[in-house]
Amino acid sequence: MTTTSQTAASPIEAYLAELDRALIGRRGTKADLLAEARDGLRDAAEAYREGGWSEVEAQRRAVADFGQVREIAGDYQAELSMHNGVRTLWLLVLGVPAMQTSWEVARIFTYGSWSRLTTPNPGWYPYVTQFTHAAIYAVPVLGLLALLGTRFLSRRFDGVRTARVCRTLGAIAVGVNLFSVLLLIGATGVVDAARLFLSGPCGVLMVAWVVLSFRLVVLARRSWRRCATIVA
């Protein structure tokens, strides 16, 4: 019991607890970063102990060398933000095409040919569908380019700058996706609301597509906020 209390009160653990409170992000990613920091601090403290310093003083010196929590948290928060942005981009790259493909397959097997539609299309409606179809291809491509760009920038620039680029590109792709989905739903609802629910599976997948689009907005917004928490 005494050993546990002493460990919890050690300078290294106190420092890590403060750093933990300063960071916002996924638990798994944050735990990995804190474990990395703990290993570095313990190695530094061991070097000081070998130099003749006491355990507590060795840890205090290791913490002092590591840097102020305010400074370290900025770099770590940038990395957490980047991880969140990359996760959002992968959802764009894989999720959007998957939803479109699933809906088309469901339409073919549960409804059939578009020729079954009885309501005519206004002259402006094909432009809406063309834009939406273009967005379905453009959004994953933009997401993939953002992923490749983030990987490239991470090798040449600091984490803060890379996180901001990742955040911005992700926000653009998410915005285009949400706009195209809402535009299609709104335009289709004006022409013939029944088209939104050609069949039960199509209706479920349409709702799922909307949910995914708003989920992407939430993830992109979190990435934006977390990046904004980085100390300027």
N, C-alpha and C positions, 0 to 999 in steps of 0.2 A: 504494500500500500504506500509506503514511504517512497519507494523507487518511482512509482507511477506519478506521484505528486511532484517529485523533483523533476521528472522528465517533462511534465506538462508546464512547469514553471521555468524551464530552461530558456535562455535567450534565443536559441534557434527556434524552438517551438513557439515562443511568443511572437517572434518575427513572422513566422509562417502563418500563424493565426491572423495576424494583422493584414498580411498580404492576401490571405484567403477572403477576408471581409471586403477588401478593396476591389476584388475582381468580380466581374459578372460574366457568366457564360455557362456552357454545358458542364455538368459535374465531372464527367469522364475526362474531358480535355483539360479542365482546370486541375483535376487531381494529378494528371500527368505532369503539368507544368510545376505544380507544387512539389511533386516528388523529385523532379529534376533540380529544383532549387534546394531542397533538403539535402540531396546528395552532394551538391557543390558546397553547401555550408558545412556539412560534416567533414568533407575532405579538407577544407580550409582550417577547421577547428583542430583536426588531427595533426595538421602540420604545425600549428601553434603549440599543441601539447608536446609534440616531440622537441619543440624549442625550449621547453621548460615551463610553460605557462600552466596555470591550474585549469581545470575543466571549464569552470564558469568564465574565467577571463579569456580562455581560448575561444569560446563560443561568442563572447562579446566582440572580440576582435574580428572574428570571421563575419559576423553580422555587419560590423562597421565597414569592412572591406567590400561586402556585397552591394551596399548602397542603400539609400533611403527607400522606404516602401513606396513613397510617392513617385520616385523616379523609376523604380523597377516595375511598378504596377502599370505604368504607361506602356512599356514594351510588351509586357505579358497580356495586357488588355487588347493591344493591337493584334497579337497572335490569336487570341480567343475570338475576336471579331472576324478575323480572316477565316478561321475554321468555320464559323457560322455562315459566312458569306459563301464559302466553297460548298457547304452542305446545301444551301439554297440553290446555287448554280447547278448542282447535280440533279436536284429535283426538277429544275427547268429542263435540263438536257434529256432526262429519262422520263419524267412524269408527264410532260405535255404531249410528246408523241404517243406515249402509252395510252393516255386518255382518248386521243383522237382515233387511234387504231381500234381501241376497244369499242368506241361508239360506232364506228363504221361497220365493224364486224357484227355488232348487235343489230344495227339497222338492216344489214343484208339478210341475216338469218331470222329476224323477228318481224320485219316489216316488208322488205322487198325493194323493188325498184322505185326510184324517184318518180317514175311516170304515173304512179298511183295517186299522186297529189292532184287534188281537184281545183284548188285555188290558184289563180294565175300569179306570176311574179311581176311586181311593178318594175319599171325600167331601171330604178336605182338599186334594186335588191341584189342583182348579180355583182355589183361593185362591192357591196358589203361582204358577200361570201368570198369573193376573190381576195379581198383584204384579209379576211379571217384565215383563209387557207395559206396565204403568204406568211402570216404571222405564225402559224403552226410550224412552218419550216424555219422561219427567221429566228424565232425565240430560242430553240435549241442550239442553232448555229451560233447565235450571239452568246449564249451561255457557255458553249464549248470554247469559243474564242476567249471569253473572259477567264475560263479555267486555265487555258494555255498561257494567256497573258499574265495571270497571277503567278503561275509557276515560273515564268521567265523573269518577272520583276522581283520575285522573292530572292533570286540569286544575285541581284544587282542593287537593290535598294533596301532600306530599313523596313521593319515590319509595319510601322505606322503608315508610311506612304503606300505600301502594297495593300494594306487593309482598306485604305480609302479608295484605291482604284477598284479593288474587288467589290466593295460596297456600292460604288457608283454604277459599275457595269451591271451588277446584279439588279439594282433598282430599276435601271432602264429596261432590262429584259422582263422583269416582273410587271412593270407598268404596261409594256406593250401587250403582254399576255392578258392581263386583266382587262385592258381596254378592248381588245379584240373579242374576248368572250362576252363581255357585257354588251358590246355593239351588236354582235350576232344575236344574242338573246333578245335585246330590245327591238331590233329590226324584224326578226322572225315573229315576235309577239304582235307587232303591228300588222304584218302581212297575214299571219294565221297562227294563233297561239297553239293550236293543236299540233303544229309541227315540232314543237319543243318536246312533245311526249308521243312520238310515233308509236312506241311500244313501252311496256313496263321496263324492260332492261335499258332502253334508250333514255327513258326518263330518269332512272336511277343514276345512270352514267353522266347525264347532263348535270344533275345536282352535284355529283361527286366532282365533276370538272370545275364547277363554280366554287365548291368548297376548297379544292386544291389551289385554285387561283387566289382566293383570299388567304389561304394558309401561307402561300408564297409571299404575299404582301406582309403578313405578320412577321415572317422570318426575316425579310429584307428590312423591315422597320426596326426589328431588334438589333440587327447588325448595324444599322445606322446609329441607333442610340448608344450601343456599346462602344462604337468607334468614337462617338462624341464624348464618352466619359473619359477618354484618354486625356491626360493632363496636357494642356497646351503649353 
